[in-house]
């Protein structure tokens, strides 16, 4: 649920699993993009969350998720803060949903997932997009760097919040739609 519900991994959770010494687990590192592997509906398969903070504790993938770690050649080309929005954008979600198959339970095909085309704008453009979308995130979800933000917007204004969420989704998808330049 941490991956499904959050665009960035919530490291403040306390629902830990004990790992035995002989058990091999994949550790999650800063910048890793984690995906849910299955869902009851194709639209909810392959939801992503990104580890956007550097942590001292060990976090591990569970059997319901799989991760993407950029190799050395690409890791400095994609900001983790940008990734949290990119992999939830309309165009990328459409590609991810297209990797799923199933009838009553839908599963991501990792082989097809590896063929997804990911736009990588210049770092300055990524940061500009992050700055805009983080502001919308504060307005919609009321968080500043993980801290609750109670400025009155989130209270008693459900219609306004709904409109802001739609506006956020519109701008997120516009900012994360790139022309193919060859």
URWO-V118752 format. One record per backbone hydrogen bond with DSSP energy under -0.5 kcal/mol. CO is the residue of the C=O (numbers start at 0). NH is the residue of the N-H. Records with the same first field share a line. If there is no record, write none. Layout:
CO: NH, NH
This chain:
0: 4
1: 5
6: 49
8: 10
9: 12
13: 15
19: 22
22: 24
24: 26
25: 60
28: 31
31: 33, 50
32: 67
33: 48
34: 65
35: 45
36: 107
38: 105
40: 43
41: 44
43: 46
46: 35
48: 33
49: 8, 51
50: 30
56: 58
58: 27
61: 64
63: 36
65: 34
67: 32
70: 73, 74
73: 76, 77
78: 81, 82
79: 83
81: 84, 85
82: 86
84: 87
85: 88
88: 92
89: 93
90: 94
91: 95
92: 96
93: 97
95: 98
96: 99
98: 108
100: 106
104: 102
105: 38
106: 100
107: 109
108: 112
109: 113
111: 114
112: 115
115: 117
116: 118
121: 125
122: 126
123: 127
124: 128
125: 129
126: 130
127: 131
128: 132
129: 133
130: 134
131: 135
132: 136
133: 137
134: 138
135: 139
136: 140, 141
137: 141
141: 148
143: 146
146: 143
147: 149
148: 150
151: 154
153: 155
156: 160
157: 161
158: 162
159: 163
160: 164
161: 165
162: 166
163: 167
164: 168
165: 169
166: 170
167: 171
168: 172
169: 173
170: 174
171: 175
173: 176
175: 177
178: 180
